[in-house]
Amino acid sequence: MERLLRGHAIRTVTVDGVRAEFVADPALVHRILVKDTKKYGKGELFRKARNLSRVGLLADDAAVHRHYRRLAHPQLRTAAVTEHAPLMRDLAREAVASWRPGQAVDVQREMCGIAGAIALRTLLPGLAPAESSALTRRLTALSWEMIRKPLYGRAAARASRPRPAERLARVREDFRTPLAAALAGRTCPASAGPDYVSALASDPGQDGATALTADQICDEAVMLLTAATVTTASVLSWALQVLCEEPLIEEKVLKDLAQEGDGNHYTLRFLTEVMRLHPPVWISCRRALTDVELGGTSYPAGTHILFSSYLLHRNPDSHPDPHRFDPDRWLTHRPAPGEASYIPFGIGAKGCIGESFAWQELEAILAAVVQEWQLTPEPGHRVRTAAETTLHPRRLRLIPHPR
């Protein structure tokens, strides 16, 4: 993408035989996502092979989307997320305590397991422990399949057996079936407060949204739990890989995590830099709902518009020396207002509602891992980048050594 788009604010490309306009200018992307957001709907180029809920938070209609954001907000606001922090830390520590010194671990699968356990226990309170454990195993399998699902092209429909789409559909149903049974029998404790799924069950619908059926609520829960797991797992995998390669940065993170006070400032800068270079949602598509103008050129309704956080985050005009990993750039560097130069969680009315949850979870899991273990690469193994559903290391096996 960097070679293709270098020097171009907008360039015409073809994806799966479909013409699209690839926007690389951060000011124009900001205009699409913020100022003119009502002129654009969600594009289908990278969603057609997925099996996700579209009736709730992923609804195309802006009013319906706002309705479900309001329902989800009480559990995902910053104050509510802070209350989850002790449980997040406990679940992460319990998981990494099972690792064995000197025995390589598949980091992405492990991160899927930890993030999945946290998502289930915090976003769906009231599940029995055995039920939660069984669902976590199935959510881990689903999340790993989702992470490595090709987004487009021949790889998405390769004639291997089973095909990626068929394999994903199978593991999704393996998770969805017991989840539906669990939701039907769930009794949410009063002390747990409101949660999104319970709110959906009692919601009569308004603002164009209709009351959801039990099947639709289950689909929405699958979407929410999977999204919360795959993005977190991808970011943490890259974070642990960077610490393997950068011992001085690892030392600073450890020192920062050992301090008590106003927050782990270096750790936050470190994670910010990880998501700059390795944003999990690395490419997105919108579709013009009406005739639009971008960069002095008019485009008709129906035009597919692409943009990439990966590309925007490596723009040298926005981020000097963009390929260098430097957490301390965030001591003074701030994205320019009116530009989408740093958007790991999206931006605007449809930006990720779980951003506060993600920050809390990333720090909790990172601390649990690095304070217990020093990780080193498996000998002879080279990490490659895979640009699939998320941007992730294709295969990341690290060896834990006790601190």
HELIX and SHEET records of a PDB file:
HELIX    1   1 GLU A    2  LEU A    5  1                                   4    
HELIX    2   2 PRO A   26  HIS A   30  1                                   5    
HELIX    3   3 ARG A   31  LYS A   35  3                                   5    
HELIX    4   4 THR A   37  LYS A   39  5                                   3    
HELIX    5   5 ALA A   62  LEU A   76  1                                  15    
HELIX    6   6 THR A   78  VAL A   96  1                                  19    
HELIX    7   7 VAL A  107  LEU A  123  1                                  17    
HELIX    8   8 PRO A  129  ILE A  147  1                                  19    
HELIX    9   9 ARG A  154  ALA A  157  5                                   4    
HELIX   10  10 PRO A  164  GLY A  185  1                                  22    
HELIX   11  11 ALA A  190  ALA A  192  5                                   3    
HELIX   12  12 TYR A  196  SER A  202  1                                   7    
HELIX   13  13 ALA A  214  GLU A  245  1                                  32    
HELIX   14  14 PRO A  247  ALA A  258  1                                  12    
HELIX   15  15 HIS A  265  LEU A  277  1                                  13    
HELIX   16  16 SER A  309  HIS A  313  1                                   5    
HELIX   17  17 PRO A  327  LEU A  331  5                                   5    
HELIX   18  18 GLU A  355  GLU A  372  1                                  18    
SHEET    1   A 5 ILE A  10  VAL A  15  0                                        
SHEET    2   A 5 VAL A  18  VAL A  23 -1                                        
SHEET    3   A 5 HIS A 304  PHE A 307  1                                        
SHEET    4   A 5 SER A 284  ALA A 288 -1                                        
SHEET    5   A 5 TYR A  40  LYS A  42 -1                                        
SHEET    1   B 3 VAL A 105  ASP A 106  0                                        
SHEET    2   B 3 ARG A 397  PRO A 402 -1                                        
SHEET    3   B 3 TRP A 373  PRO A 377 -1                                        
SHEET    1   C 2 VAL A 292  LEU A 294  0                                        
SHEET    2   C 2 THR A 297  TYR A 299 -1                                        
SHEET    1   D 2 THR A 385  ALA A 387  0                                        
SHEET    2   D 2 LEU A 391  PRO A 393 -1                                        
END                                                                             
